[in-house]
Amino acid sequence: MDGAIKVAVVQGDRRRGAVAQALGLIADDVRDRVQGTGALVVPTLDELGRGWASTDRDALSATIDALLAAGAGTIDVATGKGVARPGAAACFDRFGYRSETAGRPVAYHDLDAEADAWTTIETRGGLPEDTLRVASRVVAATCRVSLSIARTHGVFRLGLGLPNLATVVHPDDRRRLEPAPFPSRLSSRAASISSLLESWRGWLVRGWLSVRSLDGGMMLTGPERRRLERIERATDLLTALATSVLPTISVVDGFLGMHGEGPRLGKPLRLGTVIAGTDAVAVDAVAAAIMGFDPLNVAYLRRAQAAGLGVADLAAITIVGEPWSQVRRKCRRHASDRLLRLVSGPDDGQPVGVPSPHFRSRRERLRAAARKSSRS
């Protein structure tokens, strides 16, 4: 098994034990990544401040224990949360992170409050809108750990370990990686009502998209095309972000995840499963398969594999622990998932299983024009 891409899959009754067991199955790989230095953990904080949709204190505690056992001298827990209240610093206390890790060498950082500590990274576009400001603390870290939640996503189809990196981006740039801004004053009760309404809307959207694509194709409206172009750009930005701050260890907590209208208005999804590994792309691929998705039909996973950031092909991944097929659950997808799949095609611009007319982004149209020009 030497040299194999290993991903641990553990199903259990207790979250802390499942996380500890998953990281224990890849303990040698974790030790190689830590190498006696400090580690930085990026947890998931729900924008509306809901505990069930955020990294659980037990998952964080078990992860920190594994890192310390692997030789990490200090642990930094760092993330941003956006404009919604409470902010990250308040959530650290609200969710019991500080009390849970008291006595251990752990420091907490609200990245949104570190106003001047940002590093600008450029993507291949080379335009001002193609740059991202990333927390310098995260860029400088030698061992980065993404501690994410298994959930659906209205931009990337799935919000797993790599999309979790959006929380380390400057708040003004983060909006290009996330769904449309949500009112910061929205209360938990208002969110519950919105979630109920969104569920009905999601049912209608799913039905309407299914009817429009009965013949296998779908003529897009202007707003749909603009939305898909925005998602195409967001996928490119996420790939560039992952290139700069790729997690060296990734843990996806599917003990209690989210499906439906994620990452904000989704419903709880109990998988009872934890996925962990040192190839962040492979971890997301296995988590995607467990949630009922084909990893190679998820745009950001295809792009990440093509960029050499990791392996998204399940056939090339060695599973330790439970076989992913035995813990697989078919989750309820985002209402717009059929639309989001149109950015998940091969690099030639032809989406999988979607004949013409199909979505082609501005980048793909320019690439096709360049090929045509070179042939003539």
C-alpha positions as CSV (number, residue, x, y, z in Angstrom):
1,M,0.0,0.0,0.0
2,D,3.1,2.2,0.0
3,G,2.7,5.3,-2.2
4,A,-1.1,4.8,-2.5
5,I,-3.5,7.6,-2.0
6,K,-5.2,6.6,1.2
7,V,-8.5,7.9,2.5
8,A,-10.0,6.7,5.8
9,V,-13.8,6.2,6.1
10,V,-15.2,5.5,9.5
11,Q,-18.8,5.1,10.6
12,G,-19.7,5.1,14.2
13,D,-22.1,6.2,16.9
14,R,-19.9,8.9,18.5
15,R,-18.4,11.7,16.6
16,R,-15.3,12.1,18.7
17,G,-14.4,8.5,18.4
18,A,-15.1,8.4,14.7
19,V,-12.8,11.4,14.0
20,A,-10.1,9.9,16.3
21,Q,-10.4,6.5,14.5
22,A,-10.3,8.0,11.0
23,L,-7.1,10.0,11.8
24,G,-5.7,7.0,13.6
25,L,-6.0,4.9,10.4
26,I,-3.8,7.4,8.6
27,A,-1.6,8.3,11.5
28,D,1.7,7.7,9.6
29,D,0.6,10.0,6.8
30,V,-0.5,12.7,9.4
31,R,2.9,12.4,11.1
32,D,4.7,13.0,7.8
33,R,2.7,16.1,7.2
34,V,3.1,17.6,10.6
35,Q,6.8,16.9,10.9
36,G,7.2,18.4,14.3
37,T,6.0,21.9,13.3
38,G,2.8,23.8,14.2
39,A,-0.5,23.2,12.5
40,L,-3.3,25.5,11.4
41,V,-6.9,24.2,11.5
42,V,-9.7,25.8,9.4
43,P,-13.1,24.8,10.9
44,T,-16.5,25.4,9.3
45,L,-18.7,28.1,10.9
46,D,-22.3,28.4,9.8
47,E,-23.1,31.9,8.5
48,L,-26.3,31.9,10.6
49,G,-24.5,30.8,13.7
50,R,-26.2,27.3,14.0
51,G,-24.2,24.8,15.9
52,W,-25.5,21.7,14.0
53,A,-24.2,23.3,10.7
54,S,-20.8,24.1,12.1
55,T,-17.8,22.1,13.2
56,D,-18.6,20.3,16.4
57,R,-16.4,20.8,19.4
58,D,-15.8,17.1,19.7
59,A,-14.6,16.9,16.1
60,L,-12.3,19.8,16.7
61,S,-11.0,18.4,19.9
62,A,-10.3,14.9,18.4
63,T,-8.5,16.5,15.4
64,I,-6.3,18.6,17.7
65,D,-5.4,15.6,19.8
66,A,-4.4,13.7,16.7
67,L,-2.2,16.6,15.6
68,L,-0.5,17.0,19.0
69,A,0.1,13.2,19.0
70,A,1.7,13.5,15.6
71,G,4.2,16.0,16.9
72,A,2.6,19.4,16.4
73,G,4.0,21.9,18.9
74,T,1.2,24.5,18.6
75,I,-2.2,24.6,17.0
76,D,-3.8,27.7,15.4
77,V,-7.6,27.6,14.8
78,A,-8.3,30.2,12.2
79,T,-11.3,31.1,10.1
80,G,-13.5,33.9,9.0
81,K,-17.3,34.0,9.0
82,G,-18.6,36.9,6.9
83,V,-20.9,39.8,7.8
84,A,-23.5,37.8,9.7
85,R,-23.4,37.9,13.5
86,P,-22.2,36.5,15.7
87,G,-18.7,36.7,14.3
88,A,-16.0,34.0,14.4
89,A,-14.5,35.1,17.7
90,A,-18.0,34.9,19.4
91,C,-18.7,31.5,17.8
92,F,-15.4,30.1,19.2
93,D,-17.0,30.6,22.7
94,R,-20.6,29.9,21.7
95,F,-19.8,26.5,20.3
96,G,-17.5,25.6,23.2
97,Y,-14.2,25.5,21.3
98,R,-12.1,27.4,23.8
99,S,-13.4,25.5,26.9
100,E,-13.0,22.2,25.1
101,T,-9.3,22.8,24.3
102,A,-8.4,24.6,27.5
103,G,-4.9,23.6,28.7
104,R,-3.7,22.6,25.3
105,P,-1.4,24.8,23.1
106,V,-4.2,26.2,20.9
107,A,-4.7,29.8,19.8
108,Y,-7.8,31.1,18.1
109,H,-7.9,33.7,15.3
110,D,-10.9,35.5,13.7
111,L,-9.4,36.2,10.3
112,D,-12.1,38.8,9.4
113,A,-10.7,40.9,12.3
114,E,-7.1,40.8,11.0
115,A,-7.7,43.8,8.7
116,D,-4.1,44.2,7.3
117,A,-2.9,40.6,7.3
118,W,-3.7,39.6,3.8
119,T,-1.6,38.2,0.9
120,T,-2.8,38.7,-2.7
121,I,-2.7,35.7,-5.1
122,E,-3.3,35.9,-8.8
123,T,-5.2,33.5,-11.0
124,R,-4.5,32.8,-14.7
125,G,-6.9,35.5,-15.7
126,G,-4.4,38.3,-14.8
127,L,-7.2,40.9,-14.3
128,P,-8.0,42.7,-11.0
129,E,-11.1,40.7,-10.5
130,D,-9.1,37.5,-10.9
131,T,-7.1,38.2,-7.7
132,L,-7.9,37.0,-4.2
133,R,-6.7,38.3,-0.9
134,V,-5.9,35.4,1.4
135,A,-5.1,35.5,5.1
136,S,-1.3,35.7,5.4
137,R,-1.4,33.5,8.5
138,V,-2.9,30.6,6.4
139,V,-0.5,31.2,3.5
140,A,2.5,31.0,5.8
141,A,1.3,27.8,7.6
142,T,3.3,24.7,6.8
143,C,0.6,22.3,7.9
144,R,-3.0,23.3,7.0
145,V,-6.0,21.2,8.1
146,S,-9.4,21.7,6.6
147,L,-12.1,20.5,9.1
148,S,-15.3,20.8,7.1
149,I,-18.9,19.6,7.1
150,A,-20.5,17.3,4.5
151,R,-23.0,19.6,2.8
152,T,-24.5,20.5,-0.5
153,H,-23.6,23.9,-2.0
154,G,-25.4,26.3,-4.3
155,V,-22.2,27.2,-6.2
156,F,-19.9,24.2,-6.1
157,R,-22.6,21.5,-5.8
158,L,-20.8,20.3,-2.6
159,G,-19.2,22.3,0.2
160,L,-16.5,20.0,1.4
161,G,-12.8,20.5,2.3
162,L,-11.7,22.6,-0.6
163,P,-14.7,25.0,-0.7
164,N,-14.2,25.4,3.0
165,L,-11.1,27.4,2.1
166,A,-13.4,30.3,1.1
167,T,-13.4,31.2,4.8
168,V,-9.7,32.2,4.7
169,V,-10.3,34.8,1.9
170,H,-10.8,38.5,2.6
171,P,-14.6,39.2,3.2
172,D,-14.8,41.5,0.2
173,D,-13.4,38.8,-2.1
174,R,-15.2,35.9,-0.4
175,R,-18.5,36.8,-2.0
176,R,-17.2,35.6,-5.4
177,L,-16.9,32.1,-3.9
178,E,-20.2,32.0,-2.2
179,P,-23.9,32.2,-3.0
180,A,-25.6,35.6,-3.1
181,P,-25.2,37.6,0.2
182,F,-27.6,36.8,3.0
183,P,-29.1,39.5,5.2
184,S,-26.8,39.8,8.2
185,R,-29.7,40.5,10.5
186,L,-31.5,37.3,9.8
187,S,-32.3,35.5,13.0
188,S,-32.4,31.7,13.6
189,R,-36.2,31.7,13.6
190,A,-36.4,33.8,10.4
191,A,-33.8,31.3,8.9
192,S,-36.1,28.4,9.8
193,I,-39.0,30.1,8.1
194,S,-36.9,30.9,5.1
195,S,-35.7,27.3,5.0
196,L,-39.3,26.1,4.8
197,L,-40.1,28.5,2.0
198,E,-36.9,27.6,0.2
199,S,-37.8,23.9,0.4
200,W,-41.0,24.6,-1.5
201,R,-39.2,26.8,-3.9
202,G,-36.5,24.1,-4.4
203,W,-39.2,21.5,-5.2
204,L,-40.6,23.8,-7.9
205,V,-37.2,24.6,-9.3
206,R,-36.2,21.0,-9.5
207,G,-39.4,20.1,-11.2
208,W,-39.1,23.0,-13.7
209,L,-35.5,22.1,-14.6
210,S,-36.5,18.4,-15.0
211,V,-39.3,19.3,-17.5
212,R,-37.0,21.6,-19.5
213,S,-34.3,19.0,-19.8
214,L,-36.5,16.0,-20.8
215,D,-34.8,15.7,-24.2
216,G,-31.4,15.8,-22.6
217,G,-30.7,19.4,-23.5
218,M,-31.8,22.7,-22.1
219,M,-31.9,26.2,-23.7
220,L,-30.7,28.6,-21.0
221,T,-32.3,31.9,-20.1
222,G,-30.2,35.0,-19.8
223,P,-30.1,35.0,-16.0
224,E,-29.2,31.3,-16.0
225,R,-26.3,31.9,-18.4
226,R,-25.0,34.8,-16.3
227,R,-25.2,32.7,-13.2
228,L,-23.4,29.9,-14.7
229,E,-20.6,32.2,-16.0
230,R,-20.3,33.5,-12.4
231,I,-20.0,29.9,-11.1
232,E,-17.4,29.1,-13.8
233,R,-15.3,32.0,-12.6
234,A,-15.8,31.0,-8.9
235,T,-14.6,27.4,-9.8
236,D,-11.5,28.9,-11.4
237,L,-10.9,31.1,-8.4
238,L,-11.3,28.1,-6.0
239,T,-8.7,26.1,-8.0
240,A,-6.3,29.0,-7.8
241,L,-7.0,29.3,-4.0
242,A,-6.4,25.6,-3.5
243,T,-3.1,25.9,-5.4
244,S,-1.9,28.5,-3.0
245,V,-3.2,27.1,0.3
246,L,-3.9,23.4,-0.4
247,P,-4.8,21.6,2.9
248,T,-2.1,19.1,3.8
249,I,-4.7,17.2,5.9
250,S,-8.5,17.1,5.3
251,V,-11.3,15.9,7.5
252,V,-14.9,15.9,6.3
253,D,-17.3,15.5,9.2
254,G,-20.4,13.7,7.8
255,F,-21.6,12.7,11.2
256,L,-24.3,15.3,10.9
257,G,-24.1,17.2,7.6
258,M,-26.5,19.2,5.4
259,H,-28.4,18.4,2.2
260,G,-30.9,20.3,0.1
261,E,-30.5,24.1,-0.2
262,G,-27.0,24.2,1.3
263,P,-24.9,25.8,2.6
264,R,-27.4,28.1,4.2
265,L,-31.0,26.8,4.1
266,G,-30.3,23.1,3.9
267,K,-31.7,20.4,6.2
268,P,-29.7,18.2,8.6
269,L,-28.4,15.0,7.0
270,R,-27.2,12.2,9.4
271,L,-24.5,10.2,7.7
272,G,-22.7,9.0,10.9
273,T,-19.5,9.0,8.8
274,V,-16.1,10.7,9.0
275,I,-13.7,10.9,6.0
276,A,-10.0,11.9,6.4
277,G,-6.8,11.8,4.4
278,T,-3.8,13.8,3.4
279,D,-4.9,14.2,-0.3
280,A,-7.6,16.9,0.1
281,V,-9.0,16.3,-3.4
282,A,-9.3,12.5,-2.7
283,V,-11.0,13.2,0.6
284,D,-13.6,15.4,-1.1
285,A,-14.0,12.8,-3.9
286,V,-14.8,10.0,-1.5
287,A,-17.1,12.2,0.5
288,A,-18.9,13.2,-2.7
289,A,-19.4,9.5,-3.6
290,I,-20.8,8.8,-0.1
291,M,-23.3,11.6,-0.6
292,G,-24.4,10.0,-4.0
293,F,-22.4,12.2,-6.4
294,D,-20.0,11.1,-9.1
295,P,-16.8,12.9,-8.1
296,L,-15.7,13.4,-11.7
297,N,-19.0,15.2,-12.5
298,V,-18.3,17.8,-9.8
299,A,-16.6,20.7,-11.5
300,Y,-14.1,21.8,-8.8
301,L,-12.9,18.2,-8.3
302,R,-12.3,17.8,-12.0
303,R,-10.4,21.1,-12.2
304,A,-8.4,20.3,-9.1
305,Q,-7.3,16.9,-10.4
306,A,-6.5,18.4,-13.8
307,A,-4.3,21.0,-12.0
308,G,-2.4,18.3,-10.3
309,L,-3.7,19.1,-6.8
310,G,-4.8,15.6,-6.0
311,V,-6.8,12.6,-7.2
312,A,-10.5,12.6,-7.8
313,D,-10.8,9.3,-9.5
314,L,-12.1,6.7,-7.0
315,A,-10.3,3.9,-8.8
316,A,-7.0,5.4,-7.9
317,I,-7.8,5.8,-4.2
318,T,-7.3,3.2,-1.5
319,I,-10.0,3.2,1.2
320,V,-9.0,2.2,4.7
321,G,-11.8,1.5,7.1
322,E,-15.4,1.1,5.8
323,P,-15.8,0.7,2.0
324,W,-17.5,3.9,0.8
325,S,-20.1,2.0,-1.1
326,Q,-21.4,0.5,2.2
327,V,-22.0,3.8,3.9
328,R,-23.3,5.6,0.8
329,R,-26.4,7.7,1.2
330,K,-28.4,9.5,-1.6
331,C,-28.8,13.0,-0.3
332,R,-31.2,15.6,-1.5
333,R,-29.4,17.8,-3.9
334,H,-29.6,21.6,-4.3
335,A,-32.6,22.8,-6.2
336,S,-30.4,24.1,-9.0
337,D,-28.1,21.1,-9.1
338,R,-29.3,20.1,-12.6
339,L,-28.2,23.6,-13.7
340,L,-24.9,23.5,-11.8
341,R,-23.9,20.3,-13.5
342,L,-23.5,22.3,-16.7
343,V,-20.2,23.6,-15.5
344,S,-18.9,20.1,-14.7
345,G,-18.0,19.0,-18.2
346,P,-14.6,18.2,-19.7
347,D,-12.2,20.9,-20.7
348,D,-13.4,20.9,-24.3
349,G,-16.5,22.7,-23.1
350,Q,-19.0,19.8,-23.7
351,P,-20.7,19.0,-20.4
352,V,-21.2,15.4,-19.5
353,G,-24.5,14.0,-20.9
354,V,-25.7,17.4,-22.1
355,P,-26.0,17.8,-25.8
356,S,-26.2,21.2,-27.6
357,P,-27.4,23.7,-26.9
358,H,-25.3,23.8,-23.7
359,F,-23.6,26.3,-21.5
360,R,-20.2,27.5,-22.7
361,S,-18.5,30.1,-20.6
362,R,-16.7,33.1,-21.9
363,R,-13.3,31.4,-21.3
364,E,-14.4,28.3,-23.3
365,R,-15.8,30.4,-26.1
366,L,-12.4,32.3,-26.4
367,R,-10.6,29.0,-26.3
368,A,-12.7,27.5,-29.0
369,A,-12.2,30.7,-31.1
370,A,-8.4,30.4,-30.6
371,R,-8.4,26.8,-31.8
372,K,-10.5,27.7,-34.8
373,S,-8.1,30.6,-35.7
374,S,-5.0,28.4,-35.3
375,R,-6.5,25.8,-37.7
376,S,-7.3,28.4,-40.3
